[in-house]
Amino acid sequence: MPREVRDVVFVDGVRTPFGKAGGMYANTRADDLVIRCIRELLRRNPQLPPERVEEVAIAATTQIGDQGLTIGRTAALLAGLPKTVPGFAIDRMCAGAMTAVTTVASGIAMGAYDVAIAGGVEHMGHHPMGEGVDPNPRIIAEKLVDPSALVMGATAENLHDRVPHITKERTDAFALASQQKTAKAYANGKLQGDLVPVAVRDPEAGWGLATVDEAPRDTSMEKLATLKTPFRPHGKVTAGNAAGLNDGATASLLAAEETARELGLPIAMRLVSYGFVGVEPEVMGVGPIPSTEKALRIAGLTIDDIGLFELNEAFAVQVLAFLDHFGIADDDPRVNRWGGAIAIGHPLASSGVRLMTQLARQFAEHPEVRYGLTAMCVGIGMGGTVIWENPHWEGGNK
Ligand SMILES: CC(C)(COP(=O)(O)OP(=O)(O)OC[C@H]1O[C@@H](n2cnc3c(N)ncnc32)[C@H](O)[C@@H]1OP(=O)(O)O)[C@@H](O)C(=O)NCCC(=O)NCCS
């Protein structure tokens, strides 16, 4: 049966404020963070009859406990979606939510369904990185990977070895800029629009409301220079130039463009292409370079066509390696205009949709930009990139 691929649009995206692992969400369930996001999407888009949601894909890296039990399905039920709405869980570590988006977008494109929710969660306080993993001994014994490949911070030190021209000072300067851009974005009300407040409970302080990210901090080059290098003696990666350990969730609404128009749903971004690749696990941070080349190739675009970049800042060194590869300056205003994961936090499987919601907001502010890109590195050596078109594009120069 001949079939046409349909255009897929990003309608809306929300996230919880990101907490520090063991911080403001210490007594909040991971699945409750997801449920809050799904309910907020429905509240913000009353034109969408809940029964028109036909799939819910939620990512988590550790799929046990309050992140287990096929979280896409259970969160959908608990969020009040009709029981007829199916759901599933998904995992590609840091790119979990990104993969949830590309997976349901592909389902929409081929006509399996019209509207879907995709997002992710990671409660790194409840589920520390690597919880419960049991790597097959062959993976090390047969030297498929070096043991350092399983520790993300160690892979960032490995990457430093490959790119010695990227100095510790340069990574710290990039990290400081991330903090400063996030502080400015908050001051200018840029980030708040997609944050869904979460009721939190502390055994001593009682009930409270999480309304802003917990991780951003006031810092300086001097302070950053004094931090320990936990992944290697005399190394370069610190708590200051790496993303931290965080708790948070995201969710987004995707639809066939024709369905969005039928229901009167807003169109925030149009999906152009995506690419995932594998790279050497020991230097997983380079992943977004070939995944971006792949997504650009599929789209028939070049890097110069991209007017806005949302790059996940797992580690400053891997973002800088990306920027160097494509000949983009560290302080290029197209890149992470509102800061990134170094300041905001990186609850692993949730972050992909944070990049997308921020890009969507920026598209609305920048009708002169036609294309934007979200990209991230992924554990065990992968990269993921999604290219989006700005529906507000006014046809000028990019
Ligand atoms: C780097 C890492 C090990 C640090 O963990 P941690 O020690 O719990 O981090 P903390 O927040 O306690 O920070 C450590 C110290 O640095 C300080 N610090 C952190 N960021 C700072 C900043 N930007 N400026 C100044 N000081 C800072 C903290 O105050 C703390 O100081 P203290 O020891 O005097 O209390 C952890 O954040 C990590 O593993 N990050 C990478 C996460 C990851 O791999 N994600 C997946 C990517 S693929």
PDBQT file of the ligand as one rigid body, heavy atoms in Angstrom, charges set to zero:
ROOT
HETATM    1  C1  LIG A 401      31.087  15.964  38.953  1.00  0.00    +0.000 C 
HETATM    2  C2  LIG A 401      30.265  15.256  40.031  1.00  0.00    +0.000 C 
HETATM    3  C3  LIG A 401      30.934  13.927  40.411  1.00  0.00    +0.000 C 
HETATM    4  C4  LIG A 401      30.197  16.169  41.243  1.00  0.00    +0.000 C 
HETATM    5  O1  LIG A 401      29.339  15.594  42.179  1.00  0.00    +0.000 OA
HETATM    6  P1  LIG A 401      29.269  16.173  43.662  1.00  0.00    +0.000 P 
HETATM    7  O2  LIG A 401      30.628  16.091  44.285  1.00  0.00    +0.000 OA
HETATM    8  O3  LIG A 401      28.127  15.524  44.335  1.00  0.00    +0.000 OA
HETATM    9  O4  LIG A 401      28.927  17.700  43.338  1.00  0.00    +0.000 OA
HETATM   10  P2  LIG A 401      28.640  18.881  44.303  1.00  0.00    +0.000 P 
HETATM   11  O5  LIG A 401      27.496  19.632  43.798  1.00  0.00    +0.000 OA
HETATM   12  O6  LIG A 401      28.628  18.410  45.737  1.00  0.00    +0.000 OA
HETATM   13  O7  LIG A 401      29.917  19.777  44.070  1.00  0.00    +0.000 OA
HETATM   14  C5  LIG A 401      31.203  19.451  44.582  1.00  0.00    +0.000 C 
HETATM   15  C6  LIG A 401      31.803  20.703  45.175  1.00  0.00    +0.000 C 
HETATM   16  O8  LIG A 401      31.975  21.648  44.135  1.00  0.00    +0.000 OA
HETATM   17  C7  LIG A 401      31.286  22.848  44.445  1.00  0.00    +0.000 C 
HETATM   18  N1  LIG A 401      30.751  23.370  43.200  1.00  0.00    +0.000 N 
HETATM   19  C8  LIG A 401      29.986  22.698  42.306  1.00  0.00    +0.000 A 
HETATM   20  N2  LIG A 401      29.722  23.483  41.252  1.00  0.00    +0.000 NA
HETATM   21  C9  LIG A 401      30.316  24.657  41.488  1.00  0.00    +0.000 A 
HETATM   22  C10 LIG A 401      30.378  25.859  40.770  1.00  0.00    +0.000 A 
HETATM   23  N3  LIG A 401      29.804  26.002  39.583  1.00  0.00    +0.000 N 
HETATM   24  N4  LIG A 401      31.087  26.874  41.306  1.00  0.00    +0.000 NA
HETATM   25  C11 LIG A 401      31.704  26.734  42.490  1.00  0.00    +0.000 A 
HETATM   26  N5  LIG A 401      31.666  25.614  43.225  1.00  0.00    +0.000 NA
HETATM   27  C12 LIG A 401      30.972  24.590  42.715  1.00  0.00    +0.000 A 
HETATM   28  C13 LIG A 401      30.223  22.445  45.426  1.00  0.00    +0.000 C 
HETATM   29  O9  LIG A 401      29.856  23.512  46.252  1.00  0.00    +0.000 OA
HETATM   30  C14 LIG A 401      30.902  21.369  46.221  1.00  0.00    +0.000 C 
HETATM   31  O10 LIG A 401      31.767  21.991  47.165  1.00  0.00    +0.000 OA
HETATM   32  P3  LIG A 401      32.022  21.330  48.609  1.00  0.00    +0.000 P 
HETATM   33  O11 LIG A 401      32.688  20.005  48.315  1.00  0.00    +0.000 OA
HETATM   34  O12 LIG A 401      32.889  22.331  49.259  1.00  0.00    +0.000 OA
HETATM   35  O13 LIG A 401      30.665  21.168  49.206  1.00  0.00    +0.000 OA
HETATM   36  C15 LIG A 401      28.807  14.969  39.533  1.00  0.00    +0.000 C 
HETATM   37  O14 LIG A 401      28.119  16.175  39.396  1.00  0.00    +0.000 OA
HETATM   38  C16 LIG A 401      28.799  14.212  38.247  1.00  0.00    +0.000 C 
HETATM   39  O15 LIG A 401      29.049  13.009  38.224  1.00  0.00    +0.000 OA
HETATM   40  N6  LIG A 401      28.459  14.902  37.131  1.00  0.00    +0.000 N 
HETATM   41  C17 LIG A 401      28.370  14.260  35.850  1.00  0.00    +0.000 C 
HETATM   42  C18 LIG A 401      27.015  13.662  35.674  1.00  0.00    +0.000 C 
HETATM   43  C19 LIG A 401      26.957  12.790  34.448  1.00  0.00    +0.000 C 
HETATM   44  O16 LIG A 401      27.853  11.995  34.187  1.00  0.00    +0.000 OA
HETATM   45  N7  LIG A 401      25.909  12.905  33.685  1.00  0.00    +0.000 N 
HETATM   46  C20 LIG A 401      25.753  12.164  32.477  1.00  0.00    +0.000 C 
HETATM   47  C21 LIG A 401      26.436  12.858  31.388  1.00  0.00    +0.000 C 
HETATM   48  S1  LIG A 401      26.635  11.837  30.001  1.00  0.00    +0.000 SA
ENDROOT
TORSDOF 0
